[in-house]
Amino acid sequence: MTQRVKESFGSGGGSGSAGAGSGGAGSGPSGPPPAPAALAAKVRTLAPSMTRSMQRVAEAVANDPAGCAALTVTGLAELTGTSEATVVRTARLLGYPGYRDLRLALAGLAAQQQSGRAPAITTDIAVDDPIADVVAKLAYDEQQTLADTAAGLDTVQLGAAVSAAAAARRIDVYGVGASGLVAQDLTQKLLRIGLIAHAHSDPHLAVTNAVQLRAGDVAIAITHSGSTGDVIEPLRVAFEHGATTVAITGRPDGPVTQYADHILTTSTARESELRPAAMSSRTSQLLVVDCLFVGVAQRTYEMAAPALAASYEALAHRHRR
């Protein structure tokens, strides 16, 4: 079974598998180039997994799309202290055939930014911030995280994951910590529409259950870092036993994707001392699992609608005064 294991991602962030490439980290674009609005989201999502020189290019185009759109590949390389080859590799990692296509997207993004949209506010929260500022910054941060996740989510991969889950005999979901809460949220939703679903936060129980999976079952791993061993191990076991596997992760080049048939990429806000990555990653994960759940409910509507009605009815008396 191990021959199904996908090739590990190379140092440039690419994937040797067509399936894994859907996460947006392939050596070249796996579909049409991302729209200008999605470019900024892709930069924020992929930058942590880039080399330092590629990060400088990505940060430059994200911070000043208008200025970079006016530069040749040589000019951008000189501006960022990198090479022309690095600029081209960064463009391809972001989903564009070449630098010319990236420049066109940058020009489009610059035009959008100059059309009257309010400037972004900083989301850094200081210890002495008034609570009203904390609310405003967190609200903006949540909105940006959701917008980035929606812009970068591969709907083809999402549709494939929905199809597999809708037809599954059984669905196992793995997650620990904050991701474990998201795993529980997804399984509770699936149970209410009549599907058999289990959330596993205990790594030993997760692996012993994964051994029982086979073709026709689905295993879903939720990990922001993409490198959580307690989540990767049961997904690997499920993968090797023939189950369809899905990774919901903020790192499309992370180790978890080696064992994922379908990759759903999440975005996250910049981490700060008072706002660890787990908080903002949970927001984007919840959006993805909601999209997955609604898609499954649509596909199984004839069963899902009566099941939902029955669950509401069963609990109705608990909400009466």
C-alpha positions as semicolon CSV with decimal commas, in nm:
position;residue;x (nm);y (nm);z (nm)
1;M;0,000;0,000;0,000
2;T;0,290;0,234;0,065
3;Q;0,340;0,285;-0,309
4;R;0,037;0,518;-0,289
5;V;0,237;0,758;-0,073
6;K;0,286;1,078;-0,266
7;E;0,631;1,218;-0,332
8;S;0,752;1,457;-0,066
9;F;0,743;1,823;-0,146
10;G;1,064;1,964;-0,284
11;S;1,254;2,257;-0,140
12;G;1,067;2,495;-0,370
13;G;0,734;2,400;-0,214
14;G;0,617;2,190;-0,509
15;S;0,439;1,858;-0,501
16;G;0,510;1,558;-0,713
17;S;0,142;1,461;-0,710
18;A;-0,136;1,605;-0,914
19;G;-0,371;1,566;-0,621
20;A;-0,142;1,747;-0,380
21;G;-0,081;2,022;-0,631
22;S;-0,435;2,133;-0,584
23;G;-0,333;2,294;-0,260
24;G;-0,164;2,564;-0,462
25;A;0,197;2,472;-0,389
26;G;0,287;2,289;-0,706
27;S;0,596;2,361;-0,918
28;G;0,360;2,520;-1,168
29;P;-0,004;2,623;-1,184
30;S;-0,247;2,332;-1,167
31;G;-0,533;2,539;-1,306
32;P;-0,612;2,894;-1,411
33;P;-0,402;3,161;-1,234
34;P;-0,560;3,298;-0,917
35;A;-0,765;3,615;-0,947
36;P;-0,607;3,936;-0,817
37;A;-0,813;3,920;-0,497
38;A;-0,680;3,570;-0,431
39;L;-0,318;3,671;-0,485
40;A;-0,279;3,844;-0,149
41;A;-0,441;3,545;0,024
42;K;-0,202;3,304;-0,149
43;V;0,098;3,511;-0,044
44;R;-0,013;3,510;0,320
45;T;-0,085;3,137;0,312
46;L;0,228;3,017;0,132
47;A;0,490;3,262;0,260
48;P;0,570;3,063;0,579
49;S;0,669;2,760;0,369
50;M;0,884;2,953;0,119
51;T;1,259;2,995;0,125
52;R;1,375;3,326;0,272
53;S;1,461;3,469;-0,070
54;M;1,119;3,375;-0,207
55;Q;0,958;3,527;0,101
56;R;1,123;3,859;0,018
57;V;0,971;3,851;-0,330
58;A;0,629;3,749;-0,196
59;E;0,633;4,018;0,072
60;A;0,730;4,282;-0,183
61;V;0,444;4,203;-0,420
62;A;0,195;4,182;-0,131
63;N;0,304;4,510;0,027
64;D;0,334;4,714;-0,293
65;P;0,146;4,553;-0,585
66;A;0,136;4,876;-0,784
67;G;0,508;4,938;-0,753
68;C;0,601;4,578;-0,832
69;A;0,365;4,568;-1,130
70;A;0,576;4,842;-1,287
71;L;0,900;4,646;-1,248
72;T;1,061;4,402;-1,488
73;V;1,170;4,066;-1,355
74;T;1,522;4,209;-1,327
75;G;1,394;4,513;-1,140
76;L;1,202;4,306;-0,887
77;A;1,503;4,078;-0,836
78;E;1,722;4,384;-0,767
79;L;1,460;4,536;-0,534
80;T;1,439;4,220;-0,324
81;G;1,808;4,128;-0,338
82;T;1,730;3,798;-0,508
83;S;1,773;3,652;-0,857
84;E;1,551;3,652;-1,164
85;A;1,516;3,275;-1,124
86;T;1,386;3,324;-0,768
87;V;1,130;3,577;-0,890
88;V;1,006;3,337;-1,157
89;R;0,992;3,044;-0,909
90;T;0,791;3,259;-0,669
91;A;0,547;3,353;-0,945
92;R;0,499;2,988;-1,034
93;L;0,456;2,886;-0,669
94;L;0,179;3,146;-0,641
95;G;0,002;2,985;-0,936
96;Y;0,114;3,189;-1,239
97;P;0,278;3,047;-1,555
98;G;0,543;3,318;-1,543
99;Y;0,633;3,663;-1,420
100;R;0,434;3,838;-1,693
101;D;0,113;3,680;-1,560
102;L;0,204;3,779;-1,204
103;R;0,257;4,141;-1,315
104;L;-0,090;4,147;-1,471
105;A;-0,240;4,017;-1,145
106;L;-0,046;4,277;-0,946
107;A;-0,179;4,552;-1,170
108;G;-0,533;4,423;-1,115
109;L;-0,482;4,405;-0,739
110;A;-0,342;4,758;-0,734
111;A;-0,645;4,884;-0,927
112;Q;-0,877;4,721;-0,673
113;Q;-0,689;4,879;-0,384
114;Q;-0,707;5,222;-0,546
115;S;-1,082;5,199;-0,610
116;G;-1,172;5,343;-0,273
117;R;-1,132;5,051;-0,037
118;A;-1,040;5,162;0,312
119;P;-0,677;5,099;0,411
120;A;-0,616;4,792;0,622
121;I;-0,581;4,849;0,993
122;T;-0,312;4,680;1,194
123;T;-0,424;4,379;1,392
124;D;-0,137;4,384;1,640
125;I;-0,287;4,394;1,987
126;A;-0,092;4,571;2,259
127;V;-0,117;4,490;2,628
128;D;-0,255;4,838;2,700
129;D;-0,506;4,851;2,411
130;P;-0,855;4,967;2,513
131;I;-1,108;4,684;2,489
132;A;-1,289;4,868;2,207
133;D;-0,968;4,857;2,000
134;V;-0,925;4,488;2,081
135;V;-1,275;4,419;1,949
136;A;-1,213;4,620;1,630
137;K;-0,877;4,456;1,563
138;L;-1,001;4,104;1,626
139;A;-1,309;4,161;1,410
140;Y;-1,095;4,286;1,123
141;D;-0,854;3,997;1,170
142;E;-1,137;3,741;1,160
143;Q;-1,285;3,899;0,847
144;Q;-0,949;3,898;0,670
145;T;-0,881;3,537;0,765
146;L;-1,219;3,425;0,631
147;A;-1,177;3,625;0,311
148;D;-0,829;3,481;0,252
149;T;-0,949;3,127;0,315
150;A;-1,243;3,164;0,077
151;A;-1,023;3,318;-0,192
152;G;-0,763;3,042;-0,168
153;L;-0,992;2,741;-0,127
154;D;-0,972;2,501;-0,422
155;T;-1,337;2,431;-0,505
156;V;-1,247;2,137;-0,728
157;Q;-1,076;1,965;-0,436
158;L;-1,360;2,068;-0,206
159;G;-1,613;1,915;-0,446
160;A;-1,416;1,590;-0,458
161;A;-1,401;1,575;-0,079
162;V;-1,776;1,643;-0,060
163;S;-1,849;1,361;-0,306
164;A;-1,637;1,117;-0,108
165;A;-1,791;1,212;0,226
166;A;-2,147;1,204;0,092
167;A;-2,100;0,845;-0,026
168;A;-1,888;0,727;0,268
169;R;-1,976;0,427;0,480
170;R;-1,797;0,595;0,769
171;I;-1,608;0,920;0,828
172;D;-1,324;0,957;1,080
173;V;-1,193;1,303;1,169
174;Y;-0,858;1,362;1,341
175;G;-0,749;1,676;1,526
176;V;-0,583;1,774;1,852
177;G;-0,596;2,096;2,053
178;A;-0,786;2,373;1,879
179;S;-0,811;2,157;1,566
180;G;-0,971;1,888;1,781
181;L;-1,255;2,128;1,860
182;V;-1,308;2,180;1,488
183;A;-1,306;1,803;1,433
184;Q;-1,581;1,767;1,693
185;D;-1,780;2,045;1,529
186;L;-1,768;1,870;1,192
187;T;-1,865;1,528;1,326
188;Q;-2,159;1,670;1,522
189;K;-2,292;1,828;1,205
190;L;-2,248;1,509;1,004
191;L;-2,419;1,301;1,271
192;R;-2,722;1,531;1,259
193;I;-2,779;1,456;0,892
194;G;-2,763;1,082;0,945
195;L;-2,401;1,003;0,857
196;I;-2,170;0,784;1,064
197;A;-1,886;1,008;1,183
198;H;-1,635;0,998;1,466
199;A;-1,394;1,263;1,597
200;H;-1,071;1,130;1,743
201;S;-0,845;1,346;1,959
202;D;-0,678;1,054;2,139
203;P;-0,391;0,951;1,907
204;H;-0,397;0,585;2,012
205;L;-0,772;0,556;1,957
206;A;-0,738;0,737;1,627
207;V;-0,484;0,487;1,496
208;T;-0,672;0,180;1,619
209;N;-0,986;0,308;1,446
210;A;-0,797;0,400;1,129
211;V;-0,687;0,038;1,096
212;Q;-1,054;-0,056;1,044
213;L;-1,105;0,183;0,753
214;R;-1,112;0,066;0,393
215;A;-1,214;0,177;0,045
216;G;-1,544;0,363;0,068
217;D;-1,454;0,524;0,401
218;V;-1,321;0,877;0,448
219;A;-1,056;1,005;0,690
220;I;-1,013;1,379;0,748
221;A;-0,708;1,529;0,920
222;I;-0,724;1,884;1,057
223;T;-0,390;2,045;1,137
224;H;-0,291;2,407;1,087
225;S;0,083;2,336;1,086
226;G;0,051;2,029;0,863
227;S;0,310;1,856;1,082
228;T;0,116;1,736;1,388
229;G;0,234;1,378;1,436
230;D;-0,075;1,270;1,632
231;V;-0,287;1,367;1,330
232;I;-0,054;1,251;1,055
233;E;-0,016;0,896;1,189
234;P;-0,385;0,795;1,178
235;L;-0,425;0,963;0,838
236;R;-0,130;0,760;0,708
237;V;-0,284;0,438;0,841
238;A;-0,622;0,525;0,685
239;F;-0,447;0,610;0,356
240;E;-0,260;0,280;0,349
241;H;-0,582;0,087;0,418
242;G;-0,753;0,236;0,114
243;A;-0,972;0,507;0,266
244;T;-1,016;0,838;0,084
245;T;-0,814;1,093;0,279
246;V;-0,857;1,468;0,318
247;A;-0,618;1,718;0,479
248;I;-0,744;2,053;0,607
249;T;-0,425;2,248;0,667
250;G;-0,264;2,589;0,654
251;R;0,054;2,443;0,503
252;P;-0,012;2,281;0,163
253;D;0,349;2,160;0,159
254;G;0,335;2,007;0,508
255;P;0,402;1,638;0,583
256;V;0,031;1,562;0,630
257;T;-0,034;1,618;0,258
258;Q;0,181;1,316;0,167
259;Y;-0,113;1,102;0,277
260;A;-0,397;1,320;0,149
261;D;-0,599;1,248;-0,164
262;H;-0,755;1,593;-0,133
263;I;-0,606;1,907;0,024
264;L;-0,817;2,195;0,154
265;T;-0,598;2,493;0,239
266;T;-0,682;2,732;0,519
267;S;-0,546;3,079;0,583
268;T;-0,446;3,236;0,909
269;A;-0,372;3,582;1,038
270;R;-0,025;3,691;1,141
271;E;0,060;3,539;1,479
272;S;0,122;3,773;1,770
273;E;0,203;3,739;2,139
274;L;-0,161;3,782;2,244
275;R;-0,309;3,594;1,948
276;P;-0,143;3,259;1,883
277;A;-0,186;3,083;1,549
278;A;-0,433;2,836;1,699
279;M;-0,693;3,111;1,744
280;S;-0,700;3,248;1,391
281;S;-0,645;2,908;1,231
282;R;-0,958;2,778;1,403
283;T;-1,163;3,050;1,230
284;S;-1,051;2,943;0,884
285;Q;-1,086;2,573;0,969
286;L;-1,446;2,626;1,078
287;L;-1,524;2,794;0,746
288;V;-1,379;2,501;0,552
289;V;-1,565;2,237;0,753
290;D;-1,888;2,436;0,716
291;C;-1,837;2,441;0,338
292;L;-1,769;2,069;0,344
293;F;-2,075;1,999;0,559
294;V;-2,314;2,210;0,351
295;G;-2,187;2,043;0,034
296;V;-2,250;1,699;0,185
297;A;-2,596;1,805;0,305
298;Q;-2,679;1,919;-0,048
299;R;-2,566;1,587;-0,197
300;T;-2,762;1,385;0,059
301;Y;-3,061;1,618;0,090
302;E;-3,330;1,350;0,078
303;M;-3,175;1,186;0,383
304;A;-3,027;1,499;0,544
305;A;-3,346;1,710;0,558
306;P;-3,557;1,456;0,754
307;A;-3,261;1,376;0,980
308;L;-3,211;1,743;1,064
309;A;-3,582;1,787;1,128
310;A;-3,584;1,484;1,358
311;S;-3,284;1,610;1,555
312;Y;-3,443;1,952;1,601
313;E;-3,765;1,791;1,716
314;A;-3,584;1,563;1,960
315;L;-3,420;1,862;2,127
316;A;-3,707;2,111;2,102
317;H;-3,841;2,044;2,452
318;R;-3,504;2,137;2,602
319;H;-3,534;2,489;2,463
320;R;-3,886;2,555;2,592
321;R;-3,921;2,763;2,908
